[in-house]
Amino acid sequence: MNKKIKINKLIIEGDEYKRTISFDESLTIISGDGWSGKSLVLKLIDYCLGKRDKFNFNVQEELGLYCNEVYLEIELPNQQITILRPLKKNHTKIYLYYSTYDERKSYLPKVIDYGELGDILFGLLDIPIINRIKSKAKSNEKTTERLSFRDIMRFAFIPQQEIGTNVFLKNNDKFTSYKNTPTFELIHNLLNPDANSINEEIANTTNLIEKCKKDINTFQQYLDVRDAEDIIQLQEDIDELNSKIEDKKSEKQGYVSAYKEANKKQSSMYEKLKQETLEVVNKKKEILRQKRDLNISLTSKQELMTHYREELKQLSATVEVMHLVKIENHIKNCPLCNSELIHKDEDIFDYNLTDQLRKQLEGKIKILDNTIALVNEKINDLEKEYANFEDREKVLSIALEEYTQKISIPNFSEIEVINRIIIDLDSKLNSYKELVGVHKKIRQLEIEEEEYKKKLGVLEASLQSLLNEVEDEEVILEFLNKKYIELLQKFKYPATAEKAYIDEQSYMPWYNNASVFSHDSGGLLMSIQLSYLGAILLWKSKFPERQNHPGFLLLDSLSKYMGTNSEGENADTLDPESYKAIYEFLIELSEHIQIIVVENTPPPFVQKYNKYKFYRTEMRGLINPRLNEK
């Protein structure tokens, strides 16, 4: 599968203005004055391909006055797509037509958020979704994040502020630049999509190990503060306390037996209190039974609610499918005999029917919601009634206790003393048991930590096995390094394998043993950047099905570092021979890769590729009323 996007045309449109900019399959150059809208063409393409930021119409004043929306017609393997994105209202929405721009009115658009476009393009280009492991800030814990189409776009669109500067590939943005290396790996199939689930499991397992360590440390500090590190001594103390408690309980039982013997005959008032207490208990049981029945009814209604919501979801899915089918291909059937009806041009998808069905379902859901609310209200009333009986039972218990105290209890003071001793012993016993429980919890956590570590080792081995199955990294880097050096030499810069190479760890270009991000701005740095991207795209042209680059290159203002003569020794400028060599390479590369270049004054020998020329004065730039198509 040739994983490429071909940009066919860009259309800007307003209420009374429309202009189409079409692009060749090879090299297209847009030249002209500064501030004429040349760079805006590339920015609009980037905007349609999912860039987050909207335009500032205080800066792009003419665009704001004349245009409300922008279309981008692109061609992918076996699929043509037109992307519509509003410039002002609802600028976060994208309307996706699975057709050419001219045929779009025959299709229902799929409305998506701008951030969803990347996943759709990934699917159409057969690019795998990759989740990579990432360390959390200021923590040993791990998480995963997804590589996106916007990450790949940094290798396809080099805006003016990045050409020949060390902010190449958004290197000045710490929230973006760290993803350049894994994006390079994604472009060259050095990541295995089957590793996604393993990466997530590694992150989860690593976090579980860290949690075990934290919990063990917390519990050990707890034991240390209480001087309870010795579990053997704790167990001996527990045995001793259990023996003392049993002795005191036996002593107490003797006094209690004497008390029961002395009070076998209880008064009628005491019996009455006991009977009333029993009635309260029975009423509480009845309330619990009613509450249980209501809960069963509530569960049944909630299951019915789930069924209704699933029907509503399926109805919405049916409407969603109609977005992908031509209106002329919609099929209607007779509701009586189920025979297919003849399609009329004016027929459109019957939203009224689906809307009625949706409203019926929403009505059922609303009624069921109200019924559920009533059941919940009854349950709350029963809970309040239950609480009242609880209070009544407490009052009766107090009355029984007070009445019982009036009965003569032999050896009452002795029983009280024994009870207090037992309570104290029980309190100590529970505290010791708690400390033993902490010891057992630590041991349990240590076992879990060891199990997680074993699991992590197995996962990491499985991940490494999967990574060994991806593209041969050495073969790719050997090709890229060779082409990188050849292009630097072609652009009139001396280069050897010892001083000019693509780093094996970061996959970023180096020259004279310095990273591309360490060089000062200028012609040399621009040549390093173009040699690097050129090498990547030469691999794309040789093995289009084995690389995930979208297969186009957008460049803005190559001539800003052009020198005036070939004898100049200033490395910050390009002499005319280097400048010419760059364009010769772009022409050669455009036989396989679509290239769009914005340039003030391109060299004469590329004039046949100079498709558009914009002027700053008299509104003869991108916004040009003389070329209005409306």
Beta strands, then each sheet from edge to edge (+ up, - down):
strand 1: 6-13
strand 2: 18-22
strand 3: 27-32
strand 4: 69-76
strand 5: 79-86
strand 6: 93-97
strand 7: 110-113
strand 8: 131-135
strand 9: 142-146
strand 10: 157-158
strand 11: 500-502
strand 12: 509-511
strand 13: 514-515
strand 14: 552-556
strand 15: 594-599
strand 16: 610-614
sheet 1: 2+ 1- 4+ 5- 6+ 7-
sheet 2: 10+ 14+ 15+ 3+ 16+
sheet 3: 8+ 9-
sheet 4: 11+ 12- 13+
end
